[in-house]
């Protein structure tokens, strides 16, 4: 098996499609729930975890299922060809839903269909990439994913100002194009390495929990805690921007796009840094950066966070209606967070899949998503309560998140496996 940059970039279009959908969903669905349906912040927090509840029950077993599946078009592709079109249709209807039951029906269909194909498309990366290049390949995949999130937040913000439905229709079209490119240009391996036993997600989880060597358990728990901090902030960021920073939802989306911009630009270097200096060390540095940045955001006054630094066309925010686009202090901090998040995110999945045999890559990809989605369920719910208990203080989430990052850092200190394996 050889490393092919072209194939990895093409595969990245699948992750691009996933990121476009979730970027638009996480940015604008909380606004719909608050302004169109007048839901309490605690209910919004619960609603924003429904995608992760669906993923929790679907993604891990689907990963193991895709390890076992054999079809003429491969073991991963059938999931993409079924899940993506259904999700695209449901996503396009969401902004048209004028009553809450229809809105819930559309979002539920989207959540189930997206959960159905996400693990198989991610598992394709280690399927076609040797171990020693998986951090670099994951950098490319996440570069494409970050590009998708920038399109979702930046282009989505501009389209939202014209018509709230336009970002959703753009997302539906792009995810269909992305999956078509993956299907047409990525060919799965025709032969698969046999396993001593049939891949089974729950059995693999039991082995992780009961193993005397705790590296697998430690990294999965670390994943839980760093996503606990990140997803809680992401889910409430638009409302944080409106209620705490006192800027528009479109400007909040632009601030989030600045994090994504640096994530994209730093994704490839983060993969090479992980390959050069070690994945565990690189992840730990990223955790420290993220924790310190979020702590700084909590303590710095709003007027300083919105202090102008320099003009920044396109991704900058406007402090007055139709004013020039500017880089502000908050934007600079979001960029630093994007660099830290890339160091974490690019190297974590390769660590997890390199703790198992090739025949169980889909299964361990499922375990990665099991812990990250559990975290994404707990995060918005717990932070919704934190916001409510602090008198609707949206800034409180910026204090809670660094605590979770510290726990993740302590767990990573005990990880002893998962570094790149050299070809023999």
N, C-alpha and C positions, 0 to 999 in steps of 0.2 A: 504494500500500500504506500503510494507516494503522496507527498503534500502538494496540492495544486491550489495556488492563490485564486485563480480564476473561478474554480468550482466553489470555493468558499465564499467569494463575493456573490456569486449567483445564489447560493444557498441563503445568504444573508437577506435576500429579498423576502423570504418567508418570515423571518424575524422582523423585517421592515413592516410587513403587513400587520403582524400582531401588535407592534408598537404604535402604529398609526391608530388602530382601533382603540387601544387602551389609553393612549394619550388624549384623544378626543373625549372618550368616556369619562376619565377621571377629572378632566378639566371642566367640562360643561354639564355633566349630569348632576353634580351637587348644586349647581346654580338652578337648574330646572326644578329640582326637588325643593329648594328653598323658595324660589320666586314664583314658580308656576303652581306648585302644589302646597306651599306653605308648611312644609314639614319641620318639626323640631330638630335641632342639631343632633340630638341623640338618635333619632330615627334616621337621619341622613347618614350618621356614622354606621349604623347597622346596615342600611341599604348599600353603602359602598363596600361592604364586606361580602355581599351576596355572590359576587364573581369569584371570590376566594373560597366560599363555601362550596360552590359548584366545582371549582378546581380541586378542592380537597378530596372530594369523593370520586372524581372522574380522572384527573391527570395521573395519579400514581398507578392505579390498575391499568389504565390505557397504556402507560409506558411498558409495563410487564407484558401486556397483551401484544403490543407491537414487537417485542422481542420474540414472541412465539409465532407470530403470523407469517405465513408464506403465500404470496400471490405473484402472478406474472409481472406486476408493476412494482413489486417490492413489499417490504413489511411496514414501511412508514407512510408511503404515498396514499394508500386508500383513506387514511384518516384525514389528510389534507383535502382530498377531493370531495369528501362528504361534509366535513365541518365548515370549511371556509365559505362556500356559497350560501349555506343556511345562515351563518352568522352575518354575512354581508347584507342579506335581505332584511333580517331583523334589525340590524344597526341603522339602515336607511329609514326605517319606519319610526324609530324612537322619537325624533323631534316633532313628528306629526301627531303623536298621541296627546289628545286633549284631556283625557280622563286617566286617573291613576291606575285603574285595573288594566287598561290597554298598555300603558307605559310599563307596568310591571311585567305583563305578558311578553312584550318585545324585549325588554332587558333580560328576562329569564331565558328566552330562546337564544339570545346572543351569548349569555354566560355559558350555557350548556354546550353550545356548538363550538365556542372558542376553546373551552376546556378540553374538548374532544381531540383537537388536533395540535395543541401547543407542544405537548411532550414529544410526540413523534417528530415534529419538525426540528426541535432542538436536539434530539438524539441523533439526527442525521449527521451533525457535525463530527462527533467522535467516531461515527460509523465510517466516515471517509477520510479521517485525519489520524496520522500516527501520534502516539502519546506525547512525544517530545515537542510537537508543534501545536498542541491543543490550546495552550494559553494564547498563542499568536492567532490561531483560527478563531478562538472565542472573541479576541479583540476585533477581528473583522466582522464577525456576526453581530457583536454589540455596536460596532460602528454603524452598521446598517440599521440596527434597532434604534440607536440614538438619532440617526437621520430621520427615521420614521416618526420619532417623538417630536423632533423639531418641526417637521412638516405638520404634525397634529396640532402643536401648540402655537407655532408662529403663523403658518398659513391658515390654520383653523381660527386663530384670533381675528385675522383680517376678514375671513369669510363670515364669522359669527356676527361681526358688526354690520354686514350687509343683510344676512338672513341666518337665524340660528340653526336652520336645517342644513345649510350648505356644508359645514364641516363634516357632518355625518354622511352626506352623500359622497363627498370626496373620499372619506374613509372606506366606504363600501366599494367604490370603484378601484381604489388602490390595492385593497386586500385581494381582490379577484385577479388583478394584473400580477401581483407579487406571487401568488400561488401558481398561476399559469406558468410563469417563468421558471419556478422551481421544478414543476412537473416536466416541462419541456427539456430542460438543460441539465438536470441532476439525475444521474443514474445510480441507483443503489447497488451495493455489492451483490453479485449473483450467488456467492457462497458465504456462509456464516460459520464462524468458529463454534463447534458444538460445546454445550455445557454439560457438566456431570449430572445436573438435574435441571428440570424445567424451570425457567425463570418464574418467580412468584414474589410479588411485592411484599406481602405480609410475612412470608418466611424470611426474606432478606432483611426486613425490619427487625424481626426477632433476633436474627444473627447479629445485627448491629448493636442491639440493646444488651445482649448477653455476652458478647465477645469480651475476653479479658483485655484485649488491646482496644483502647477507647478512642482512637483517632477518628474513626468514622462517626461515632456518636458525638464527639466534641465539635467537629466541624458542622454537623447538621444542627446542633443546638446553637452554635455561633451564627449560622445562617438565620435561624429563627429570631435571634435577638437583634442582629443588625437590620433585618427587614422590619422588625417591630418598630424600630426608630424611623426608618426611611418611609415606609408605606403610610404610617400614621401622619407624617408631615405632608406627604404627597396628596393624600386623600382630602385634607382640609386646606391645602395651600391657597386655592382660589378664594375660599371664604376667609382665610387668614388675611389675604391681600385686601379684600373688600372691608372687613370689619376692624382689622388692626392697623394695617398700613393706610387705609382709607383711599385706596386707588380702585380703578375699575377692574372688572373680571378679565377684560382683554389685556390690561397691563399686568395683572397677576399671571395670566398665561404666558406673557412675554418674559416675565422674570423666570418662570419655570423653564422656558425655552433656553435661557442663558445657561442654566445648569446642564441641560441636554446638549447644548452646543459644545461645551467643554468636554462633556462625556464622550461625544462623538470624536472630537479632535484628539482626545487623550486615550481613546480605546485601543488603538494600535500600539502606541508606546507602552501602555499598561500591560499588554500581552507580552511584549518583548522584555519589559522590566521583570515580569514574573518568570519568564523563561531564563533570564540572566541571573537574577539575584534570589530566586526561589519564590514559590507561590505564597507560602505561609508568611514570610517576611513582608512581601508586597501587600498582602491583604491587611496585615497588622498596621502598616503605615497608613493605608487608606482609612481604616477605622479611626485612627487617631485624628486624621485630618477632618473627617466628617464630624466627629464628636466636638472638636474645638470650634469648628465653624458654626454649628448649631447653637453651641453655648454662647458664642459671640453675638449671634443674631438675637438671642434672648435678652442679653444685657444692654445692647446698644439702643439708644433712644430712637424712636421713629423718625424724628427730624434728621438725625444723622444717617440712618439707613437710607433715606431718600435724598441725601445730599448728592448733588451733581458731581461727577468725576470728569466726564468727557462726552462729546457727542458719540452716539452709537446707532447708526442707521439700521433699520429693519428690526433688530431684536431689542433695541432699547425701549424704554418706557417714556410716555409723555406725562409730564407733571401738570400740564394744563391742557384743556381741550384743543386738539389740533396743533399742539405744540411740537417742538423738535424731539426726536427720539434721543434719549440720553442713557449713558451708563451711570448708574447710581451705586452707592456703597453696597446696598442690598444685592444688586446684580453682581458685583465683584465677589461677594461672599458666596452667592449661588454658583458662580464659576469655580471657586475653590472647592465647594462641595461636589461639583461635578467631577473634578479631578480625583478627589478622594473616593467617590463612588465607583469610578472606573477601575481604580486599583483593586477594590473589593470584588466587584461584580465580574470582571473579566477573568479572574483567576480562581473563583470559587467552584464553578461547575467542573472545570478540568480536574480540580483536586478530588471532587466527589467521584467522578467516573473513573479516575485512576486508582481508586481504592477497590475496584472489582475487576472481574474478567470481562473480555469483550462481549461474550454472549449475554451479559446482564447490564449492558450500558443503558438500555431503555428503562430497566427496572430501577437503577440507581439515579437516572435522570428523574424518574418519578418520585424517588425519595427526596431528592433536592427540592422538587416542587411541593411535596407533602409538607416539609418543614417551612418553606417560604410562604406557602398559602395559609398554613395554620397561623403564622405570624401576621399575615395580612388580614386575617379575620380578627385576631385579638387587637391589633394595633388601632385601627379606626374606632372600634367600639370603646376600648379603654380610653383613648384620647378624646372621644366624644364626651365621655363622663368627666374626664379631667377638665375640659373646657367648661362644661356645665357647672361643676363643683367650684370652679374658680371665678364664677360670676361671668360666664361667657367671655373669658379672657383667652383669645385664640393664641396669644403668645406663649401660653403655658406649654404647648406641645413642643416648643423649641427648648424647653428645659428638661422635659421627660425623655426626649430622644437620646441625648448624650449619655444618660444613665444606662440605657439599653446597649449603647455602643461600648461602654466600659465592660459590661458583662461579656459581650462578644469577644472583646480583646483578651480577657482572662481565659476564655475557653480556647481561643486559638493558640495560646501559649503552650497548651498540652498536646497539640496535633503533631504527630510524628510521621505520618504517611501522606501520600497524595501528590508528591512532587513528580515531575516528568520522568518517564521511563525511557531510557535510551534504547534505540533499535539494536537488535542483536543479529 
